[in-house]
């Protein structure tokens, strides 16, 4: 029922109790534990860092139970608003408890921390830095608490930043290219954006080859050149210049 009186809108919900159930009782959620409180989330971060460096973090127990009832043991958990990375903490904790092989992808804009905040004073200039450090500290803590059961627990992670293409911008069409000029040939050969590393190029190639960014990567030296071996040889790549036949 919606009423509009003097410009104020009020919403009324009629509740129909079962026979003999008076006075009426509002139904309560069954998905609740004391560990789900936001205060518990704050305490968990404070335990890891020794101080309150993040406001209202999600308690990892709540996220852990969502993951437990909604995914299988080898799921990929994606959090588009990761904040302090409670979800990553929950994934590692659950893997330690049931031997799962879940992975996490945390996405967060590098939102700057307030210069007056405890986080900024502790050296964390943006939220991403807090999340990365939490994953490191939580992983070590979980592995230590798991003891022998945690020997094979994977707590590693990679940090990737969204950026422009590795390819240099092209401001002319092929027909406009002065091929006769020696300098033009150099432009055609070196089409990589200045300042990019072989690792930058590798992480561009991997998705194009349907390889997850979490794939195992080995660096080997072959005939004086750096060679990347991904997923035990599924992809072998070298981005050095002056590649010889050997």
C-alpha positions in Angstrom: 0.0 0.0 0.0 1.4 3.4 -1.0 0.1 6.6 0.5 1.0 10.1 -0.6 0.2 12.7 2.1 1.5 16.3 2.0 4.2 15.3 -0.6 5.5 12.5 1.6 5.3 9.0 0.2 4.9 6.1 2.6 5.0 2.4 1.8 3.0 -0.1 3.9 3.4 -3.8 3.7 0.5 -6.0 4.9 1.6 -9.1 6.8 -0.7 -12.0 7.2 0.3 -14.2 10.1 -0.7 -17.8 10.4 -3.8 -18.7 12.5 -3.0 -18.1 16.1 0.3 -16.4 15.4 -0.3 -13.1 17.1 1.2 -10.7 17.4 2.7 -10.7 14.0 6.4 -11.6 13.7 8.6 -10.4 10.9 10.5 -13.3 9.2 14.3 -13.2 9.7 17.0 -14.4 7.4 18.3 -17.9 8.0 21.6 -17.0 6.4 23.2 -15.4 9.4 26.1 -15.9 11.8 27.7 -13.5 14.3 30.8 -13.7 12.1 28.9 -11.9 9.3 28.9 -8.6 11.1 30.8 -5.7 9.5 32.6 -5.1 12.8 34.1 -8.6 12.4 35.4 -7.6 9.0 37.1 -4.6 10.4 38.6 -6.7 13.2 40.0 -9.2 10.7 41.8 -6.4 8.7 43.1 -4.9 12.0 44.5 -8.3 13.0 46.5 -8.5 9.8 47.8 -4.9 9.7 47.8 -4.0 13.3 45.7 -1.0 12.7 42.4 0.1 11.0 43.4 0.9 7.5 40.2 0.2 5.6 36.6 1.2 6.4 33.8 -1.4 6.5 35.5 -4.3 4.8 33.4 -7.3 4.1 33.9 -10.1 6.7 35.6 -12.9 4.8 33.4 -15.5 6.7 30.3 -14.2 4.8 32.0 -14.3 1.4 33.5 -17.8 2.3 30.0 -19.2 2.9 28.6 -17.6 -0.3 31.4 -19.3 -2.2 30.9 -22.6 -0.4 27.2 -22.8 -1.3 27.4 -21.3 -4.8 30.5 -22.8 -6.4 32.5 -26.0 -6.8 36.0 -26.7 -5.7 37.8 -25.5 -8.8 35.7 -22.4 -9.5 37.1 -19.0 -10.4 35.8 -16.3 -8.1 35.5 -12.8 -9.7 35.1 -9.7 -7.6 34.7 -6.5 -9.6 34.8 -4.2 -6.5 37.4 -6.0 -4.5 38.3 -3.2 -2.0 40.6 -4.7 0.6 40.4 -8.2 -1.2 38.1 -9.9 1.3 37.1 -12.3 -1.5 40.7 -13.4 -2.1 41.1 -14.0 1.6 38.0 -16.1 1.7 39.0 -18.2 -1.3 42.4 -19.0 0.2 40.8 -19.8 3.6 38.2 -22.1 2.0 40.9 -23.9 -0.1 42.8 -24.5 3.1 39.8 -26.0 4.8 38.5 -28.4 2.1 41.5 -28.9 -0.2 39.9 -27.0 -3.1 41.7 -25.4 -6.0 39.6 -22.2 -6.4 41.2 -19.2 -8.0 40.3 -15.5 -7.6 40.3 -12.5 -9.9 40.2 -9.2 -8.0 39.4 -6.0 -9.9 39.8 -2.6 -8.3 40.3 1.0 -9.5 43.5 2.6 -7.9 41.3 4.9 -5.8 43.6 7.1 -3.7 43.5 6.9 0.1 42.8 10.0 2.2 46.0 11.7 3.2 44.7 11.9 6.8 43.8 8.2 7.0 45.8 5.5 8.8 46.2 3.7 5.4 48.0 6.7 3.8 50.2 7.2 6.9 51.2 3.5 6.7 52.3 3.9 3.1 49.3 2.7 1.2 48.6 5.5 -1.3 45.6 3.7 -3.0 43.2 0.9 -2.3 44.9 -1.5 -4.6 48.0 -1.4 -2.4 45.9 -2.4 0.6 44.4 -5.3 -1.3 47.7 -6.7 -2.5 49.3 -6.5 1.0 46.2 -8.2 2.5 46.5 -11.1 0.2 50.2 -11.5 1.0 49.6 -11.4 4.8 46.4 -13.4 4.8 48.0 -16.1 2.6 51.0 -16.5 4.9 48.7 -16.6 8.0 46.4 -19.2 6.5 49.3 -21.4 5.3 50.9 -21.2 8.8 47.6 -22.1 10.6 47.0 -25.0 8.2 50.2 -26.7 9.1 50.9 -29.9 7.2 47.6 -29.6 5.5 48.7 -26.3 4.0 52.0 -27.4 2.5 50.6 -27.4 -1.0 48.3 -24.5 -0.6 48.7 -22.0 -3.5 48.8 -18.5 -2.1 50.6 -16.9 -5.1 49.0 -14.2 -7.3 49.9 -11.9 -10.1 49.2 -8.2 -10.3 48.2 -6.8 -13.8 47.3 -3.3 -14.7 45.0 -2.3 -17.6 46.9 -0.1 -20.1 47.0 0.9 -23.7 48.0 -1.5 -26.4 51.6 -2.5 -26.7 51.5 -1.5 -30.4 52.6 2.0 -31.5 49.9 4.3 -32.9 49.8 4.5 -36.7 49.0 7.9 -38.2 49.1 7.1 -41.9 47.8 4.6 -44.3 50.0 2.1 -46.2 49.6 4.2 -49.4 50.9 7.3 -47.6 54.1 5.5 -46.3 57.3 6.7 -48.0 58.7 3.1 -48.4 61.6 4.5 -50.5 63.0 6.3 -47.4 65.3 4.3 -45.2 63.8 5.7 -42.0 60.3 4.5 -43.0 61.5 0.9 -43.1 62.7 1.3 -39.5 59.2 2.6 -38.6 57.6 -0.5 -40.2 59.8 -2.9 -38.3 59.7 -1.4 -34.8 56.0 -1.2 -34.2 56.2 -1.7 -30.4 55.2 1.2 -28.2 58.3 2.7 -26.5 59.1 1.5 -23.0 57.3 -1.8 -23.2 59.0 -4.9 -21.9 59.1 -8.5 -23.1 56.8 -9.4 -20.2 54.3 -6.8 -21.4 54.2 -8.4 -24.8 53.9 -11.9 -23.3 50.8 -11.0 -21.3 49.2 -9.6 -24.5 49.9 -12.8 -26.4 48.7 -15.2 -23.7 44.9 -14.4 -23.9 45.2 -14.5 -27.7 46.4 -18.1 -27.3 43.6 -18.9 -24.9 46.0 -19.2 -22.0 44.9 -17.9 -18.6 47.0 -15.1 -17.1 47.7 -17.4 -14.1 49.5 -19.9 -16.3 52.9 -21.2 -15.2 55.7 -19.2 -16.8 59.4 -20.2 -17.0 62.2 -18.0 -18.2 65.0 -19.7 -20.0 68.1 -18.4 -21.8 68.7 -19.9 -25.2 71.7 -18.8 -27.3 71.9 -15.5 -25.3 68.2 -14.7 -25.7 65.4 -14.6 -23.1 62.7 -17.2 -23.9 59.4 -17.6 -22.1 58.0 -21.2 -21.8 54.3 -21.1 -20.8 52.3 -24.1 -19.5 55.2 -26.5 -19.9 55.7 -25.7 -23.6 52.2 -25.0 -24.8 53.5 -21.5 -25.8 57.2 -20.7 -26.3 57.9 -17.0 -27.1 60.9 -14.8 -27.5 60.6 -11.0 -27.9 64.3 -10.0 -28.1 65.7 -8.3 -31.1 68.2 -9.8 -33.6 66.9 -13.3 -33.3 69.4 -15.7 -34.9 68.6 -19.0 -36.7 69.8 -21.1 -33.8 
